[in-house]
């Protein structure tokens, strides 16, 4: 979904949303909405990186470190959340 949004091929999002629904976990009815939310987060993260890299071209290293660091913080928060609740997901 991120690639389709960045390439501005928006018609491709419809089958991707359908596939997200098709492959979702059966344990929770609305698990496919989480997939859509994660795709929106990925698109926002990519656009933020593109915007910062074009706005501050002389500070590429700093922008890259902050951009990757933000993703690392989100991944670490997810890992801490999973380990804290000892939750095993069905997918």
PDB file of N, CA, C and O in Angstrom:
ATOM      1  N   UNK A   1       0.817  -1.188   0.000  1.00  0.00           N
ATOM      2  CA  UNK A   1       0.000   0.000   0.000  1.00  0.00           C
ATOM      3  C   UNK A   1       0.863   1.254   0.000  1.00  0.00           C
ATOM      4  O   UNK A   1       0.503   2.270  -0.596  1.00  0.00           O
ATOM      5  N   UNK A   2       1.987   1.172   0.665  1.00  0.00           N
ATOM      6  CA  UNK A   2       2.883   2.325   0.684  1.00  0.00           C
ATOM      7  C   UNK A   2       3.402   2.621  -0.717  1.00  0.00           C
ATOM      8  O   UNK A   2       3.418   3.774  -1.148  1.00  0.00           O
ATOM      9  N   UNK A   3       3.819   1.592  -1.419  1.00  0.00           N
ATOM     10  CA  UNK A   3       4.331   1.798  -2.787  1.00  0.00           C
ATOM     11  C   UNK A   3       3.244   2.332  -3.709  1.00  0.00           C
ATOM     12  O   UNK A   3       3.508   3.203  -4.537  1.00  0.00           O
ATOM     13  N   UNK A   4       2.031   1.820  -3.574  1.00  0.00           N
ATOM     14  CA  UNK A   4       0.938   2.291  -4.425  1.00  0.00           C
ATOM     15  C   UNK A   4       0.624   3.758  -4.147  1.00  0.00           C
ATOM     16  O   UNK A   4       0.343   4.518  -5.074  1.00  0.00           O
ATOM     17  N   UNK A   5       0.670   4.156  -2.889  1.00  0.00           N
ATOM     18  CA  UNK A   5       0.388   5.550  -2.543  1.00  0.00           C
ATOM     19  C   UNK A   5       1.511   6.472  -3.000  1.00  0.00           C
ATOM     20  O   UNK A   5       1.251   7.565  -3.504  1.00  0.00           O
ATOM     21  N   UNK A   6       2.763   6.037  -2.827  1.00  0.00           N
ATOM     22  CA  UNK A   6       3.883   6.877  -3.242  1.00  0.00           C
ATOM     23  C   UNK A   6       3.967   7.008  -4.758  1.00  0.00           C
ATOM     24  O   UNK A   6       4.364   8.054  -5.272  1.00  0.00           O
ATOM     25  N   UNK A   7       3.593   5.949  -5.477  1.00  0.00           N
ATOM     26  CA  UNK A   7       3.593   5.998  -6.939  1.00  0.00           C
ATOM     27  C   UNK A   7       2.319   6.640  -7.483  1.00  0.00           C
ATOM     28  O   UNK A   7       2.176   6.806  -8.694  1.00  0.00           O
ATOM     29  N   UNK A   8       1.407   6.996  -6.606  1.00  0.00           N
ATOM     30  CA  UNK A   8       0.127   7.620  -6.941  1.00  0.00           C
ATOM     31  C   UNK A   8      -0.709   6.745  -7.861  1.00  0.00           C
ATOM     32  O   UNK A   8      -1.363   7.240  -8.779  1.00  0.00           O
ATOM     33  N   UNK A   9      -0.684   5.448  -7.612  1.00  0.00           N
ATOM     34  CA  UNK A   9      -1.525   4.491  -8.313  1.00  0.00           C
ATOM     35  C   UNK A   9      -2.649   4.121  -7.338  1.00  0.00           C
ATOM     36  O   UNK A   9      -2.684   3.014  -6.800  1.00  0.00           O
ATOM     37  N   UNK A  10      -3.549   5.055  -7.128  1.00  0.00           N
ATOM     38  CA  UNK A  10      -4.543   4.915  -6.064  1.00  0.00           C
ATOM     39  C   UNK A  10      -5.571   3.832  -6.339  1.00  0.00           C
ATOM     40  O   UNK A  10      -6.138   3.282  -5.395  1.00  0.00           O
ATOM     41  N   UNK A  11      -5.827   3.508  -7.589  1.00  0.00           N
ATOM     42  CA  UNK A  11      -6.792   2.449  -7.886  1.00  0.00           C
ATOM     43  C   UNK A  11      -6.309   1.102  -7.352  1.00  0.00           C
ATOM     44  O   UNK A  11      -7.119   0.211  -7.098  1.00  0.00           O
ATOM     45  N   UNK A  12      -4.999   0.949  -7.179  1.00  0.00           N
ATOM     46  CA  UNK A  12      -4.437  -0.301  -6.686  1.00  0.00           C
ATOM     47  C   UNK A  12      -4.729  -0.501  -5.195  1.00  0.00           C
ATOM     48  O   UNK A  12      -4.618  -1.617  -4.688  1.00  0.00           O
ATOM     49  N   UNK A  13      -5.096   0.562  -4.502  1.00  0.00           N
ATOM     50  CA  UNK A  13      -5.396   0.432  -3.076  1.00  0.00           C
ATOM     51  C   UNK A  13      -6.649  -0.402  -2.822  1.00  0.00           C
ATOM     52  O   UNK A  13      -6.746  -1.076  -1.796  1.00  0.00           O
ATOM     53  N   UNK A  14      -7.598  -0.361  -3.737  1.00  0.00           N
ATOM     54  CA  UNK A  14      -8.848  -1.117  -3.556  1.00  0.00           C
ATOM     55  C   UNK A  14      -8.574  -2.622  -3.494  1.00  0.00           C
ATOM     56  O   UNK A  14      -9.025  -3.267  -2.547  1.00  0.00           O
ATOM     57  N   UNK A  15      -7.845  -3.224  -4.473  1.00  0.00           N
ATOM     58  CA  UNK A  15      -7.564  -4.655  -4.317  1.00  0.00           C
ATOM     59  C   UNK A  15      -6.661  -4.966  -3.125  1.00  0.00           C
ATOM     60  O   UNK A  15      -6.767  -6.040  -2.532  1.00  0.00           O
ATOM     61  N   UNK A  16      -5.778  -4.040  -2.772  1.00  0.00           N
ATOM     62  CA  UNK A  16      -4.924  -4.285  -1.610  1.00  0.00           C
ATOM     63  C   UNK A  16      -5.716  -4.289  -0.313  1.00  0.00           C
ATOM     64  O   UNK A  16      -5.422  -5.067   0.595  1.00  0.00           O
ATOM     65  N   UNK A  17      -6.711  -3.431  -0.222  1.00  0.00           N
ATOM     66  CA  UNK A  17      -7.588  -3.450   0.956  1.00  0.00           C
ATOM     67  C   UNK A  17      -8.371  -4.753   0.995  1.00  0.00           C
ATOM     68  O   UNK A  17      -8.543  -5.341   2.062  1.00  0.00           O
ATOM     69  N   UNK A  18      -8.849  -5.209  -0.161  1.00  0.00           N
ATOM     70  CA  UNK A  18      -9.558  -6.489  -0.211  1.00  0.00           C
ATOM     71  C   UNK A  18      -8.648  -7.633   0.234  1.00  0.00           C
ATOM     72  O   UNK A  18      -9.073  -8.503   0.995  1.00  0.00           O
ATOM     73  N   UNK A  19      -7.396  -7.637  -0.237  1.00  0.00           N
ATOM     74  CA  UNK A  19      -6.465  -8.691   0.165  1.00  0.00           C
ATOM     75  C   UNK A  19      -6.134  -8.621   1.651  1.00  0.00           C
ATOM     76  O   UNK A  19      -5.923  -9.649   2.293  1.00  0.00           O
ATOM     77  N   UNK A  20      -6.089  -7.422   2.190  1.00  0.00           N
ATOM     78  CA  UNK A  20      -5.879  -7.274   3.637  1.00  0.00           C
ATOM     79  C   UNK A  20      -7.038  -7.903   4.400  1.00  0.00           C
ATOM     80  O   UNK A  20      -6.832  -8.582   5.406  1.00  0.00           O
ATOM     81  N   UNK A  21      -8.235  -7.679   3.927  1.00  0.00           N
ATOM     82  CA  UNK A  21      -9.410  -8.294   4.552  1.00  0.00           C
ATOM     83  C   UNK A  21      -9.367  -9.808   4.388  1.00  0.00           C
ATOM     84  O   UNK A  21      -9.689 -10.536   5.327  1.00  0.00           O
ATOM     85  N   UNK A  22      -8.983 -10.288   3.232  1.00  0.00           N
ATOM     86  CA  UNK A  22      -8.981 -11.728   2.933  1.00  0.00           C
ATOM     87  C   UNK A  22      -7.977 -12.479   3.806  1.00  0.00           C
ATOM     88  O   UNK A  22      -8.267 -13.580   4.275  1.00  0.00           O
ATOM     89  N   UNK A  23      -6.796 -11.891   4.027  1.00  0.00           N
ATOM     90  CA  UNK A  23      -5.743 -12.581   4.756  1.00  0.00           C
ATOM     91  C   UNK A  23      -5.715 -12.250   6.243  1.00  0.00           C
ATOM     92  O   UNK A  23      -4.764 -12.624   6.929  1.00  0.00           O
ATOM     93  N   UNK A  24      -6.712 -11.571   6.753  1.00  0.00           N
ATOM     94  CA  UNK A  24      -6.673 -11.175   8.165  1.00  0.00           C
ATOM     95  C   UNK A  24      -6.916 -12.377   9.075  1.00  0.00           C
ATOM     96  O   UNK A  24      -7.391 -13.427   8.643  1.00  0.00           O
ATOM     97  N   UNK A  25      -6.582 -12.192  10.317  1.00  0.00           N
ATOM     98  CA  UNK A  25      -6.763 -13.224  11.322  1.00  0.00           C
ATOM     99  C   UNK A  25      -8.250 -13.441  11.581  1.00  0.00           C
ATOM    100  O   UNK A  25      -9.036 -12.493  11.576  1.00  0.00           O
ATOM    101  N   UNK A  26      -8.623 -14.682  11.805  1.00  0.00           N
ATOM    102  CA  UNK A  26     -10.029 -14.978  12.086  1.00  0.00           C
ATOM    103  C   UNK A  26     -10.359 -14.838  13.569  1.00  0.00           C
ATOM    104  O   UNK A  26     -11.521 -14.929  13.965  1.00  0.00           O
ATOM    105  N   UNK A  27      -9.342 -14.620  14.376  1.00  0.00           N
ATOM    106  CA  UNK A  27      -9.556 -14.478  15.812  1.00  0.00           C
ATOM    107  C   UNK A  27     -10.285 -13.205  16.194  1.00  0.00           C
ATOM    108  O   UNK A  27     -10.985 -13.169  17.207  1.00  0.00           O
ATOM    109  N   UNK A  28     -10.133 -12.184  15.412  1.00  0.00           N
ATOM    110  CA  UNK A  28     -10.789 -10.906  15.682  1.00  0.00           C
ATOM    111  C   UNK A  28     -11.367 -10.391  14.378  1.00  0.00           C
ATOM    112  O   UNK A  28     -10.661 -10.341  13.370  1.00  0.00           O
ATOM    113  N   UNK A  29     -12.603 -10.018  14.376  1.00  0.00           N
ATOM    114  CA  UNK A  29     -13.311  -9.648  13.154  1.00  0.00           C
ATOM    115  C   UNK A  29     -12.725  -8.447  12.438  1.00  0.00           C
ATOM    116  O   UNK A  29     -12.763  -8.379  11.210  1.00  0.00           O
ATOM    117  N   UNK A  30     -12.189  -7.513  13.178  1.00  0.00           N
ATOM    118  CA  UNK A  30     -11.723  -6.262  12.592  1.00  0.00           C
ATOM    119  C   UNK A  30     -10.192  -6.181  12.503  1.00  0.00           C
ATOM    120  O   UNK A  30      -9.629  -5.087  12.525  1.00  0.00           O
ATOM    121  N   UNK A  31      -9.529  -7.317  12.403  1.00  0.00           N
ATOM    122  CA  UNK A  31      -8.067  -7.323  12.297  1.00  0.00           C
ATOM    123  C   UNK A  31      -7.599  -6.673  11.002  1.00  0.00           C
ATOM    124  O   UNK A  31      -6.492  -6.138  10.946  1.00  0.00           O
ATOM    125  N   UNK A  32      -8.414  -6.713   9.977  1.00  0.00           N
ATOM    126  CA  UNK A  32      -8.023  -6.103   8.702  1.00  0.00           C
ATOM    127  C   UNK A  32      -7.907  -4.594   8.819  1.00  0.00           C
ATOM    128  O   UNK A  32      -7.150  -3.977   8.069  1.00  0.00           O
ATOM    129  N   UNK A  33      -8.642  -3.985   9.744  1.00  0.00           N
ATOM    130  CA  UNK A  33      -8.553  -2.541   9.949  1.00  0.00           C
ATOM    131  C   UNK A  33      -7.163  -2.179  10.480  1.00  0.00           C
ATOM    132  O   UNK A  33      -6.633  -1.115  10.158  1.00  0.00           O
ATOM    133  N   UNK A  34      -6.580  -3.052  11.285  1.00  0.00           N
ATOM    134  CA  UNK A  34      -5.227  -2.837  11.773  1.00  0.00           C
ATOM    135  C   UNK A  34      -4.231  -2.813  10.611  1.00  0.00           C
ATOM    136  O   UNK A  34      -3.292  -2.017  10.609  1.00  0.00           O
ATOM    137  N   UNK A  35      -4.440  -3.678   9.636  1.00  0.00           N
ATOM    138  CA  UNK A  35      -3.586  -3.672   8.451  1.00  0.00           C
ATOM    139  C   UNK A  35      -3.689  -2.371   7.672  1.00  0.00           C
ATOM    140  O   UNK A  35      -2.684  -1.858   7.180  1.00  0.00           O
ATOM    141  N   UNK A  36      -4.887  -1.842   7.558  1.00  0.00           N
ATOM    142  CA  UNK A  36      -5.094  -0.560   6.882  1.00  0.00           C
ATOM    143  C   UNK A  36      -4.413   0.559   7.679  1.00  0.00           C
ATOM    144  O   UNK A  36      -3.788   1.447   7.099  1.00  0.00           O
ATOM    145  N   UNK A  37      -4.538   0.511   8.999  1.00  0.00           N
ATOM    146  CA  UNK A  37      -3.915   1.520   9.850  1.00  0.00           C
ATOM    147  C   UNK A  37      -2.388   1.480   9.720  1.00  0.00           C
ATOM    148  O   UNK A  37      -1.735   2.522   9.648  1.00  0.00           O
ATOM    149  N   UNK A  38      -1.837   0.283   9.690  1.00  0.00           N
ATOM    150  CA  UNK A  38      -0.386   0.163   9.527  1.00  0.00           C
ATOM    151  C   UNK A  38       0.059   0.682   8.166  1.00  0.00           C
ATOM    152  O   UNK A  38       1.129   1.279   8.049  1.00  0.00           O
ATOM    153  N   UNK A  39      -0.745   0.460   7.149  1.00  0.00           N
ATOM    154  CA  UNK A  39      -0.411   0.985   5.821  1.00  0.00           C
ATOM    155  C   UNK A  39      -0.456   2.511   5.819  1.00  0.00           C
ATOM    156  O   UNK A  39       0.400   3.153   5.210  1.00  0.00           O
ATOM    157  N   UNK A  40      -1.437   3.092   6.488  1.00  0.00           N
ATOM    158  CA  UNK A  40      -1.504   4.561   6.580  1.00  0.00           C
ATOM    159  C   UNK A  40      -0.298   5.112   7.331  1.00  0.00           C
ATOM    160  O   UNK A  40       0.249   6.151   6.959  1.00  0.00           O
ATOM    161  N   UNK A  41       0.116   4.418   8.386  1.00  0.00           N
ATOM    162  CA  UNK A  41       1.307   4.836   9.114  1.00  0.00           C
ATOM    163  C   UNK A  41       2.538   4.787   8.212  1.00  0.00           C
ATOM    164  O   UNK A  41       3.373   5.691   8.246  1.00  0.00           O
ATOM    165  N   UNK A  42       2.650   3.738   7.412  1.00  0.00           N
ATOM    166  CA  UNK A  42       3.781   3.614   6.497  1.00  0.00           C
ATOM    167  C   UNK A  42       3.807   4.715   5.450  1.00  0.00           C
ATOM    168  O   UNK A  42       4.873   5.227   5.109  1.00  0.00           O
ATOM    169  N   UNK A  43       2.640   5.081   4.939  1.00  0.00           N
ATOM    170  CA  UNK A  43       2.565   6.159   3.951  1.00  0.00           C
ATOM    171  C   UNK A  43       2.952   7.492   4.591  1.00  0.00           C
ATOM    172  O   UNK A  43       3.693   8.276   3.997  1.00  0.00           O
ATOM    173  N   UNK A  44       2.458   7.745   5.783  1.00  0.00           N
ATOM    174  CA  UNK A  44       2.815   8.990   6.477  1.00  0.00           C
ATOM    175  C   UNK A  44       4.304   9.038   6.769  1.00  0.00           C
ATOM    176  O   UNK A  44       4.926  10.090   6.613  1.00  0.00           O
ATOM    177  N   UNK A  45       4.891   7.924   7.188  1.00  0.00           N
ATOM    178  CA  UNK A  45       6.313   7.872   7.485  1.00  0.00           C
ATOM    179  C   UNK A  45       7.133   8.136   6.229  1.00  0.00           C
ATOM    180  O   UNK A  45       8.127   8.861   6.273  1.00  0.00           O
ATOM    181  N   UNK A  46       6.719   7.548   5.109  1.00  0.00           N
ATOM    182  CA  UNK A  46       7.449   7.746   3.848  1.00  0.00           C
ATOM    183  C   UNK A  46       7.334   9.196   3.374  1.00  0.00           C
ATOM    184  O   UNK A  46       8.329   9.790   2.958  1.00  0.00           O
ATOM    185  N   UNK A  47       6.137   9.764   3.434  1.00  0.00           N
ATOM    186  CA  UNK A  47       5.974  11.157   3.021  1.00  0.00           C
ATOM    187  C   UNK A  47       6.749  12.112   3.928  1.00  0.00           C
ATOM    188  O   UNK A  47       7.292  13.111   3.456  1.00  0.00           O
ATOM    189  N   UNK A  48       6.803  11.815   5.208  1.00  0.00           N
ATOM    190  CA  UNK A  48       7.581  12.643   6.131  1.00  0.00           C
ATOM    191  C   UNK A  48       9.059  12.613   5.762  1.00  0.00           C
ATOM    192  O   UNK A  48       9.719  13.651   5.761  1.00  0.00           O
ATOM    193  N   UNK A  49       9.580  11.433   5.451  1.00  0.00           N
ATOM    194  CA  UNK A  49      10.970  11.329   5.044  1.00  0.00           C
ATOM    195  C   UNK A  49      11.250  12.050   3.738  1.00  0.00           C
ATOM    196  O   UNK A  49      12.272  12.725   3.605  1.00  0.00           O
ATOM    197  N   UNK A  50      10.353  11.913   2.775  1.00  0.00           N
ATOM    198  CA  UNK A  50      10.520  12.607   1.496  1.00  0.00           C
ATOM    199  C   UNK A  50      10.493  14.115   1.699  1.00  0.00           C
ATOM    200  O   UNK A  50      11.319  14.834   1.138  1.00  0.00           O
ATOM    201  N   UNK A  51       9.550  14.594   2.497  1.00  0.00           N
ATOM    202  CA  UNK A  51       9.437  16.026   2.751  1.00  0.00           C
ATOM    203  C   UNK A  51      10.694  16.568   3.433  1.00  0.00           C
ATOM    204  O   UNK A  51      11.230  17.602   3.034  1.00  0.00           O
ATOM    205  N   UNK A  52      11.155  15.864   4.455  1.00  0.00           N
ATOM    206  CA  UNK A  52      12.340  16.344   5.181  1.00  0.00           C
ATOM    207  C   UNK A  52      13.595  16.301   4.318  1.00  0.00           C
ATOM    208  O   UNK A  52      14.435  17.197   4.396  1.00  0.00           O
ATOM    209  N   UNK A  53      13.724  15.266   3.498  1.00  0.00           N
ATOM    210  CA  UNK A  53      14.902  15.179   2.637  1.00  0.00           C
ATOM    211  C   UNK A  53      14.904  16.257   1.561  1.00  0.00           C
ATOM    212  O   UNK A  53      15.970  16.743   1.183  1.00  0.00           O
ATOM    213  N   UNK A  54      13.735  16.640   1.062  1.00  0.00           N
ATOM    214  CA  UNK A  54      13.697  17.705   0.051  1.00  0.00           C
ATOM    215  C   UNK A  54      13.781  19.088   0.683  1.00  0.00           C
ATOM    216  O   UNK A  54      14.289  20.015   0.053  1.00  0.00           O
ATOM    217  N   UNK A  55      13.299  19.249   1.903  1.00  0.00           N
ATOM    218  CA  UNK A  55      13.349  20.546   2.563  1.00  0.00           C
ATOM    219  C   UNK A  55      14.741  20.847   3.109  1.00  0.00           C
ATOM    220  O   UNK A  55      15.193  21.991   3.060  1.00  0.00           O
ATOM    221  N   UNK A  56      15.412  19.843   3.623  1.00  0.00           N
ATOM    222  CA  UNK A  56      16.739  20.020   4.215  1.00  0.00           C
ATOM    223  C   UNK A  56      17.766  19.161   3.474  1.00  0.00           C
ATOM    224  O   UNK A  56      18.260  18.186   4.040  1.00  0.00           O
ATOM    225  N   UNK A  57      18.097  19.494   2.237  1.00  0.00           N
ATOM    226  CA  UNK A  57      19.014  18.633   1.471  1.00  0.00           C
ATOM    227  C   UNK A  57      20.449  18.643   2.000  1.00  0.00           C
ATOM    228  O   UNK A  57      21.194  17.695   1.752  1.00  0.00           O
ATOM    229  N   UNK A  58      20.848  19.672   2.710  1.00  0.00           N
ATOM    230  CA  UNK A  58      22.211  19.727   3.232  1.00  0.00           C
ATOM    231  C   UNK A  58      22.395  18.927   4.512  1.00  0.00           C
ATOM    232  O   UNK A  58      23.522  18.697   4.951  1.00  0.00           O
ATOM    233  N   UNK A  59      21.293  18.508   5.108  1.00  0.00           N
ATOM    234  CA  UNK A  59      21.351  17.771   6.380  1.00  0.00           C
ATOM    235  C   UNK A  59      20.833  16.348   6.185  1.00  0.00           C
ATOM    236  O   UNK A  59      20.047  15.847   6.989  1.00  0.00           O
ATOM    237  N   UNK A  60      21.279  15.710   5.113  1.00  0.00           N
ATOM    238  CA  UNK A  60      20.789  14.368   4.789  1.00  0.00           C
ATOM    239  C   UNK A  60      21.068  13.353   5.883  1.00  0.00           C
ATOM    240  O   UNK A  60      20.207  12.533   6.202  1.00  0.00           O
ATOM    241  N   UNK A  61      22.238  13.397   6.451  1.00  0.00           N
ATOM    242  CA  UNK A  61      22.598  12.427   7.481  1.00  0.00           C
ATOM    243  C   UNK A  61      21.715  12.596   8.718  1.00  0.00           C
ATOM    244  O   UNK A  61      21.214  11.611   9.261  1.00  0.00           O
ATOM    245  N   UNK A  62      21.526  13.822   9.156  1.00  0.00           N
ATOM    246  CA  UNK A  62      20.675  14.074  10.324  1.00  0.00           C
ATOM    247  C   UNK A  62      19.234  13.660  10.055  1.00  0.00           C
ATOM    248  O   UNK A  62      18.601  13.024  10.897  1.00  0.00           O
ATOM    249  N   UNK A  63      18.719  14.017   8.886  1.00  0.00           N
ATOM    250  CA  UNK A  63      17.345  13.633   8.539  1.00  0.00           C
ATOM    251  C   UNK A  63      17.220  12.118   8.481  1.00  0.00           C
ATOM    252  O   UNK A  63      16.235  11.560   8.965  1.00  0.00           O
ATOM    253  N   UNK A  64      18.201  11.449   7.897  1.00  0.00           N
ATOM    254  CA  UNK A  64      18.160   9.994   7.814  1.00  0.00           C
ATOM    255  C   UNK A  64      18.207   9.324   9.173  1.00  0.00           C
ATOM    256  O   UNK A  64      17.498   8.349   9.422  1.00  0.00           O
ATOM    257  N   UNK A  65      19.046   9.853  10.048  1.00  0.00           N
ATOM    258  CA  UNK A  65      19.141   9.282  11.402  1.00  0.00           C
ATOM    259  C   UNK A  65      17.830   9.495  12.164  1.00  0.00           C
ATOM    260  O   UNK A  65      17.337   8.575  12.816  1.00  0.00           O
ATOM    261  N   UNK A  66      17.271  10.691  12.085  1.00  0.00           N
ATOM    262  CA  UNK A  66      16.006  10.949  12.780  1.00  0.00           C
ATOM    263  C   UNK A  66      14.859  10.144  12.192  1.00  0.00           C
ATOM    264  O   UNK A  66      14.001   9.646  12.919  1.00  0.00           O
ATOM    265  N   UNK A  67      14.851  10.021  10.863  1.00  0.00           N
ATOM    266  CA  UNK A  67      13.788   9.280  10.180  1.00  0.00           C
ATOM    267  C   UNK A  67      13.832   7.803  10.557  1.00  0.00           C
ATOM    268  O   UNK A  67      12.800   7.210  10.871  1.00  0.00           O
ATOM    269  N   UNK A  68      15.014   7.213  10.527  1.00  0.00           N
ATOM    270  CA  UNK A  68      15.163   5.814  10.910  1.00  0.00           C
ATOM    271  C   UNK A  68      14.977   5.636  12.413  1.00  0.00           C
ATOM    272  O   UNK A  68      14.448   4.617  12.859  1.00  0.00           O
ATOM    273  N   UNK A  69      15.408   6.621  13.192  1.00  0.00           N
ATOM    274  CA  UNK A  69      15.233   6.552  14.638  1.00  0.00           C
ATOM    275  C   UNK A  69      13.779   6.557  15.054  1.00  0.00           C
ATOM    276  O   UNK A  69      13.394   5.884  16.010  1.00  0.00           O
ATOM    277  N   UNK A  70      12.972   7.317  14.334  1.00  0.00           N
ATOM    278  CA  UNK A  70      11.537   7.335  14.634  1.00  0.00           C
ATOM    279  C   UNK A  70      10.917   5.955  14.404  1.00  0.00           C
ATOM    280  O   UNK A  70      10.117   5.486  15.213  1.00  0.00           O
ATOM    281  N   UNK A  71      11.291   5.313  13.302  1.00  0.00           N
ATOM    282  CA  UNK A  71      10.795   3.963  13.040  1.00  0.00           C
ATOM    283  C   UNK A  71      11.300   2.981  14.099  1.00  0.00           C
ATOM    284  O   UNK A  71      10.566   2.078  14.501  1.00  0.00           O
ATOM    285  N   UNK A  72      12.527   3.146  14.547  1.00  0.00           N
ATOM    286  CA  UNK A  72      13.081   2.269  15.577  1.00  0.00           C
ATOM    287  C   UNK A  72      12.358   2.449  16.907  1.00  0.00           C
ATOM    288  O   UNK A  72      12.129   1.474  17.623  1.00  0.00           O
ATOM    289  N   UNK A  73      12.001   3.671  17.241  1.00  0.00           N
ATOM    290  CA  UNK A  73      11.257   3.925  18.487  1.00  0.00           C
ATOM    291  C   UNK A  73       9.877   3.284  18.423  1.00  0.00           C
ATOM    292  O   UNK A  73       9.424   2.694  19.404  1.00  0.00           O
ATOM    293  N   UNK A  74       9.216   3.390  17.299  1.00  0.00           N
ATOM    294  CA  UNK A  74       7.890   2.763  17.157  1.00  0.00           C
ATOM    295  C   UNK A  74       8.014   1.243  17.246  1.00  0.00           C
ATOM    296  O   UNK A  74       7.190   0.601  17.897  1.00  0.00           O
ATOM    297  N   UNK A  75       9.029   0.654  16.604  1.00  0.00           N
ATOM    298  CA  UNK A  75       9.234  -0.790  16.675  1.00  0.00           C
ATOM    299  C   UNK A  75       9.573  -1.235  18.091  1.00  0.00           C
ATOM    300  O   UNK A  75       9.111  -2.284  18.539  1.00  0.00           O
ATOM    301  N   UNK A  76      10.374  -0.448  18.795  1.00  0.00           N
ATOM    302  CA  UNK A  76      10.719  -0.782  20.178  1.00  0.00           C
ATOM    303  C   UNK A  76       9.493  -0.702  21.081  1.00  0.00           C
ATOM    304  O   UNK A  76       9.313  -1.544  21.962  1.00  0.00           O
ATOM    305  N   UNK A  77       8.658   0.296  20.868  1.00  0.00           N
ATOM    306  CA  UNK A  77       7.427   0.408  21.665  1.00  0.00           C
ATOM    307  C   UNK A  77       6.513  -0.786  21.422  1.00  0.00           C
ATOM    308  O   UNK A  77       5.888  -1.289  22.355  1.00  0.00           O
ATOM    309  N   UNK A  78       6.433  -1.240  20.179  1.00  0.00           N
ATOM    310  CA  UNK A  78       5.612  -2.422  19.886  1.00  0.00           C
ATOM    311  C   UNK A  78       6.189  -3.668  20.537  1.00  0.00           C
ATOM    312  O   UNK A  78       5.443  -4.496  21.062  1.00  0.00           O
ATOM    313  N   UNK A  79       7.519  -3.810  20.509  1.00  0.00           N
ATOM    314  CA  UNK A  79       8.155  -4.973  21.137  1.00  0.00           C
ATOM    315  C   UNK A  79       7.957  -4.963  22.652  1.00  0.00           C
ATOM    316  O   UNK A  79       7.705  -6.007  23.254  1.00  0.00           O
ATOM    317  N   UNK A  80       8.068  -3.807  23.257  1.00  0.00           N
ATOM    318  CA  UNK A  80       7.850  -3.700  24.701  1.00  0.00           C
ATOM    319  C   UNK A  80       6.400  -4.020  25.046  1.00  0.00           C
ATOM    320  O   UNK A  80       6.125  -4.695  26.038  1.00  0.00           O
ATOM    321  N   UNK A  81       5.482  -3.537  24.229  1.00  0.00           N
ATOM    322  CA  UNK A  81       4.068  -3.806  24.470  1.00  0.00           C
ATOM    323  C   UNK A  81       3.776  -5.301  24.381  1.00  0.00           C
ATOM    324  O   UNK A  81       3.040  -5.839  25.208  1.00  0.00           O
ATOM    325  N   UNK A  82       4.343  -5.969  23.391  1.00  0.00           N
ATOM    326  CA  UNK A  82       4.115  -7.412  23.265  1.00  0.00           C
ATOM    327  C   UNK A  82       4.730  -8.177  24.420  1.00  0.00           C
ATOM    328  O   UNK A  82       4.110  -9.098  24.952  1.00  0.00           O
ATOM    329  N   UNK A  83       5.939  -7.812  24.814  1.00  0.00           N
ATOM    330  CA  UNK A  83       6.588  -8.558  25.896  1.00  0.00           C
ATOM    331  C   UNK A  83       5.931  -8.266  27.241  1.00  0.00           C
ATOM    332  O   UNK A  83       5.893  -9.134  28.112  1.00  0.00           O
ATOM    333  N   UNK A  84       5.423  -7.072  27.413  1.00  0.00           N
ATOM    334  CA  UNK A  84       4.801  -6.709  28.683  1.00  0.00           C
ATOM    335  C   UNK A  84       3.509  -7.470  28.922  1.00  0.00           C
ATOM    336  O   UNK A  84       3.205  -7.846  30.054  1.00  0.00           O
ATOM    337  N   UNK A  85       2.759  -7.695  27.871  1.00  0.00           N
ATOM    338  CA  UNK A  85       1.490  -8.399  28.022  1.00  0.00           C
ATOM    339  C   UNK A  85       1.598  -9.880  27.682  1.00  0.00           C
ATOM    340  O   UNK A  85       0.596 -10.594  27.741  1.00  0.00           O
ATOM    341  N   UNK A  86       2.791 -10.362  27.327  1.00  0.00           N
ATOM    342  CA  UNK A  86       3.013 -11.773  26.992  1.00  0.00           C
ATOM    343  C   UNK A  86       1.936 -12.292  26.043  1.00  0.00           C
ATOM    344  O   UNK A  86       1.354 -13.357  26.252  1.00  0.00           O
ATOM    345  N   UNK A  87       1.700 -11.539  25.034  1.00  0.00           N
ATOM    346  CA  UNK A  87       0.610 -11.873  24.119  1.00  0.00           C
ATOM    347  C   UNK A  87       1.178 -12.538  22.876  1.00  0.00           C
ATOM    348  O   UNK A  87       2.105 -12.018  22.255  1.00  0.00           O
ATOM    349  N   UNK A  88       0.634 -13.663  22.522  1.00  0.00           N
ATOM    350  CA  UNK A  88       1.006 -14.322  21.278  1.00  0.00           C
ATOM    351  C   UNK A  88      -0.167 -14.145  20.333  1.00  0.00           C
ATOM    352  O   UNK A  88      -1.312 -14.451  20.667  1.00  0.00           O
ATOM    353  N   UNK A  89       0.137 -13.656  19.169  1.00  0.00           N
ATOM    354  CA  UNK A  89      -0.915 -13.397  18.195  1.00  0.00           C
ATOM    355  C   UNK A  89      -1.069 -14.609  17.292  1.00  0.00           C
ATOM    356  O   UNK A  89      -0.126 -15.375  17.098  1.00  0.00           O
ATOM    357  N   UNK A  90      -2.248 -14.774  16.751  1.00  0.00           N
ATOM    358  CA  UNK A  90      -2.579 -15.959  15.972  1.00  0.00           C
ATOM    359  C   UNK A  90      -2.152 -15.918  14.527  1.00  0.00           C
ATOM    360  O   UNK A  90      -2.421 -16.868  13.792  1.00  0.00           O
ATOM    361  N   UNK A  91      -1.503 -14.866  14.084  1.00  0.00           N
ATOM    362  CA  UNK A  91      -1.109 -14.860  12.670  1.00  0.00           C
ATOM    363  C   UNK A  91       0.363 -15.072  12.513  1.00  0.00           C
ATOM    364  O   UNK A  91       0.866 -15.096  11.389  1.00  0.00           O
TER     365      UNK A  91
END
